[in-house]
Amino acid sequence: MTQRREHLFVVRMWQERGDMEPADRASRVAPWCEGWRGSVQHVPSGERAYFIQLSDMNEFVRSQLARARE
């Protein structure tokens, strides 16, 4: 029987913003827009990374998944 590996990531996101005008509503609801920050933690290893772009978060997740395969 093969054992299935499971990964758990805890992601926290927040928006750092100054004075936002009502016309900028799209960036408040779209997490891929400017101003969003966050952290991601790989629960099995306990490693955590902070990110200012979602691509950085994605890279951390990929690196943790690759390490688990080694």
Secondary structure by P-SEA (a helix, b strand, c coil): cbbbbbbbbbbbbbbbccccccccccccccccccccccccccccccbbbbbccaaaaaaaaaaaaaaaac
